[in-house]
Amino acid sequence: MNNFTRISPSQAKDMIGNGAQVADIRDPVSYSNGHIPGASALSNENLQHFLESADPDHPLIVVCYHGHSSQSAASFLANHGFEQVYSMDGGFEEWRTLFPADIATGNS
């Protein structure tokens, strides 16, 4: 049984507009080249810091390249205390196609 919910990029966009957190699990170069504005780059190196600093009671959307790896990461985060965890179907590649004006670059 999944302990997260799969959502579309459009649903994610609405949730982000209402303050949802976003964790991007792609590699650092891909993140730097383009990511959802406000997304945190999440990797094995900063996972512990993320677990300690993110709000577990606030909705969290996990994003990867195409929406597959984010499901495993979403399940992991849900098992580590996050109450409302979502995996975005289609990943950043679909986001880029649907919302080309809503892309940030760089490391923040």
Secondary structure, 3 states (H helix, E strand, C coil): CCCCEEECHHHHHHHHHCCCEEEECCCHHHHHHCECCCCEECCCCCHHHHHHHCCCCCCEEEECCCCCHHHHHHHHHHCCCCCCEEEECCHHHHHHHHCCCCCECCCC
